[in-house]
Amino acid sequence: MLGFLVRLLPFWIREPLIILVGTVFGVRILSMALVDGEGWVPAVIGTVFLLGAALRVRVVVHALRARRRPAPATEAESAPVAPVPVTPAARRPVEKKPNAFAQASFAIGLFAVIGGALWIEGKLPEDGTAATGASRPAACRLDEDEKLPSAYRSTPEAVTGADLCRALNRTELPEILGTPDERSVYASGTDNTAPLTDRKVAQPEARVEFETYTVELSATYNKLTVAQYAKLTTYGDGRDTRKLTVLGRPALLTSDHMMKIQFDLGSGEGASGPVEQGPLARTLTVAFDGKDRGGSYDLTVWSESGLLPDDSALVGIAEVVLPRITRGARDQD
């Protein structure tokens, strides 16, 4: 339908409009590939747009040259013509040829209006985020082409990494963490399984990264209750462990160090080595329900500097995020 409407436009409106739109889209898509690192597919699409615009420029140039060049006289026109008596005839109104300059100016003005509307739309509040000064969160990156493990099909109530990322990737997270001026720079969701379970226990995960903190949310669909997990922590050092209730459910706060692994990718600048101790992380484990019948959510926060937010920040995140976890549509086959 849109292509049919474009074909109805006069040549001197249609072609400049297509050139301008193709150039803008091509440059924008190329910047997504080269600057934002979106991969080679946007680079190819952007190049196609720019090539199409270049071909249209060539067509317009040929049309302008043909318009300025006088048409060659035919043999019949060059032969002498015998004079014929002139008889008065009714005057016909002179047909006005379309003004190419006016049409081109109109096309440029139309494109300017469209570009201005798109620019204003980008500045308008989206879901109230711009009005409150909060930054738009980064889009969740998902492995959509990866087949869902069988553990998810055998656990109908299990959510996916996409479900967790959608719930976790919220604009109010920086304010809860005490860094209201930051914005999320990376967000992802993965459909993992719990380690040492032979891929039989679903454990989806989501991660949102800020300049200061990194927040991870996972759900483990096993039979381990929070009360049992609290007893297991007593066999360790039990340091910084605290029991509490979140959203009417048993919860447990624990601290542990992240793991740090270094790989040598052949550059010669680094060497592979054993797993090292990473920065300290704070984890809030919350039962799936108030009766603590097994399975839990784990909300973990850490930073490369070792800085940790208050425990109230983890509780605040859980109170905002956990009620918003909904199971999205997915293939059950």
Secondary structure, DSSP 8 states (H G I E B T S, - for coil): -HHHHHHHS-HHHHHHHHHHHHHHHHHHHHHHHHTS---HHHHHHHHHHHHHHHHHHHHHHHHHHHHHS-----HHHHS--------------------HHHHHHHHHHHHHHHHHHHHHHHHS-STTHHHHT------EEE-TTS---HHHHT-TT---HHHHHHHH--TTHHHHHT-TT----EEEEEEEE-TTTTT-SEEEEEEEE-SS-EEEEEEE-SS--HHHHHHHHHTTT-TT-EEEEETTEEEEEEEEEEEE-----SSSS------EEEEEEEEEEEESSTT--S-EEEEEEE-TT-----HHHHHHHHHHHGGG---------
